[in-house]
Amino acid sequence: MSIYIAHEEAGFDWNNEDVKRFQEYWNQGYSIVAIAKMLRRTQLDVALLGLDQTVKGLVSKRYGGALGDEWGRQPAKRSG
């Protein structure tokens, strides 16, 4: 019998400093794409950490979800 290991290539290990930086970036509304670049991790690594932190209540759910404010903002309405 063989087993399948999902996301075997993912980096599940994070140091405390990077977790804190993730939380700060998340709370500032950055997308997982932007956070991955800033932390020099894959988008999968960041998405999995985001899921972990959300489930544990360590970051809040937000408008735009994983895509953050960068992708979730509505265009400004023009007056006139």
Buried (B, 14 or more C-beta within 10 A) or exposed (E): EEEEEEEEEBEEEBEEEBBEBBBEBBEEBBBBBBBBEEBEBBBBBBBBBBEBBBEEEEBEEBEEEBBBEEBBEEEEEEEE
